[in-house]
Amino acid sequence: MKRYILYSILLVFVCGIRSSFAQTREHRDHWYIPDFVVAQYAGSIGFVSAGVGYDIFSKKGSLDFLLGVVPGFTGSTALETFTFKFNAMPIRIRVNPDVAIHPLNTGVYFCYTFGKEYSSDLPGWYPDGYYWWSEAVRVNLFIGGDVRFVTHAFRKPKKFTAYYEIGTNEIKLVSYIQNKHALNIWNILHAGVGVRYMFKHQ
């Protein structure tokens, strides 16, 4: 948990640096400065997660980098995760100058769980062929949608994106394919919701 607090402070620092650079035209287009910050609830990457991201493909896609945490509850320890997410947003509907909808997003993300008890490859004490998946890394597929909107409630217009996603990971998907008689599609799905604050108002 202490590490997650440190990451949160680092995120705030990055946001401050990004806002400072945005004030001058010569720094506005530096590729390494994030286009937005993001916060998400659930979605199989943590109870809550936060990070930064970049718009790509003329805003028809994005890359997110998130740090997540699952707080320790009774009988369990806290978990920390890192997620790299690719979002594709091929369909855009412009409602008015301040609102745009992406009704059908899709993508993939890779979630890594920190901790000595989670190995990115299989520990030696497992027999060959015992498990085919990594303990620490989950590969997830998802679909979803979002609404991008500009609010004029502040001194300057601010742009936000509210989104949702529904997905599954490789273990759940294989389990469903191999056990259709015992599982239905709802047993393998997880959902998440989030919001992005966009640094650039365009």
N, C-alpha and C positions, 0 to 999 in steps of 0.2 A: 504493500500500500504506500510506503514511503517513496518508492520508486515512481509510482503513479502520480503522486503529488509533485515530484520533481518534473515529470513529463508535462504536467499541467502548467507549471511555471514556465517551462521552456516554450510551450505553445503560446502563452500570453506574450512572451518576449518576441517570438516570431511575428505575431500579429502586430506588435508595436513597430517592429522593423519594417514590416510590409507597408503599414500605413504611412510611415515616415518617407519611404522611398516613393510612394504614390504621389507625394506632394510635388515632386520634381519630374518634369517631362523626360529628362535623360535617363531616369531609372525606371520609368513606368513599364518598360517592356523587357526587363531582365528576366530570362527564362526561369531562373531559380527562385524567384519570388512567388509564393503561392497566390492563386487567384481567389481562394476562399478558405474559410475555416468551417469545420463541420462537427456536429455533435449528433450522436445516434443513441437510441434506446433499443436494447435487445438486438435481434438479428443474428444470434449465434456467434457474436464476436465480443461479448461482454454484456454485463448488466447495463452499463453505460460506456460509451467510448467517445473520443474526441480526436481531432487531427486537422490536417490541412490537405488541400488538393489543388488540381490544375484542370482548367478547361482545355480540351484538345479537339481536333478535327472540326474547327469552326463552331465550337460549342455543341457538337453532336456527340460528344463523349467527354468523360472526365476520369481522372486518376485520383484516388483518395488514399491517404496514409493515416491510419488511425491507431491509437493506443486505447485498449479497453481494460476494464476491471470487472471482476465478479467478486463482490465483497464476501468475506468469510461469514458463513452462517453457523448455526450450532452443528458441531460435528464435522466441519469442513474448514479448509484454509482458503484464503483469498487467492484468486487467479488473475494473472495479467497477460494481456494478449497484444500482438501487433498484427495489423491487417493491411494488406495491399489490395485495393479494389479497382477494377476497371468497369466503368458504366458506359453503355452505348445508348444514345437517345436519338434514334433515327427520325422520329415523327414529332414535329413541333406545330402546335396550333396557337397562333397569336390571337388572343381574345381582345385585347386593346393595348395601347402603348405601354401600359404598366403591368400587364399580366400575360404570361405565356404558359401553355400546358404541354408537357411531354406525357402522353397517355400510355405509351408502351415502351418502357425501358427494359433493358436486359444486360446481363453482365456476369462476371466471375470475380471471386476474390479468394485470396489465400490468407488464412488465419494461423498465426503461430502462437502457441501457448508457452510462456516462459516457465522455467522450473526444472530442477534436476530430475524430478520424477517423470518428466516428459522428454522423450528422446526424438530427434528428427529422423533418426534411422532406428532400426529395431535393435534393442540391447542384445548382447551375446547370450544371455540366459534363455532366450526364446529359441526353440528348435526351428530349423529351416522350414519355411512354409507355414509356420504357426499363425502369423499375421501377415497380411499383404499391405497394410497401411501404416503410416507414420503415427506415432503417439502425439506428436507436437503439432503437426501441420494438417489442417483441414482445407480441402478444396470445395468451394461452394459455388453453385449456380443460382441465379435469381432472376425474377421479373418484377416489375413495379411501375411506378409512375411518379411524376412530380409536378409541382406548380411553382413557377418563378414569378415573383411579384415585387413591385417597387412600392415602398411605403413613404409617405410624405409626413409622417408623424414627428420626424426629427428636423433639426435645422437644415440638413441637406438630405436629399432623397437617399434611401438605403434599399439595397436589393437583397432579397432572401429567396431561398428555395426550400420548400417543404416537400418531403418525399416519403414514400413507403416502399417496401420490398418484401417479397415472399420467395423463399428459396429452400434449398436442401443441400446436403453435402454428399460426397462420394460414398461414404459408408452407408448412410441412410438410403441412398438411391439403389445401391447394389443389394442391400437387405430387402428393399421393396421388390426388386426384380426377382430375387430368389425366393421370396415368401409372399407372393401375391395372395395366396389362400389365407394368410394370417394377418396381413397388413393392408390398409387402404392408403390412398394418397395423402390423406390428412394426417396420418401417423408420422410422416417423414418431413413435413413442412415446418419451417420456422418463419417468423415475421419480424420486421424491424421498422421503426419510423425515425426520421431525423430531420435536421434543418441545417442549411448552409447559409452563411453570411458571405456575400460576394463583395470583394474589395473594389472591383470595377463596376461602375454603373453604366451599362451600355445597352 
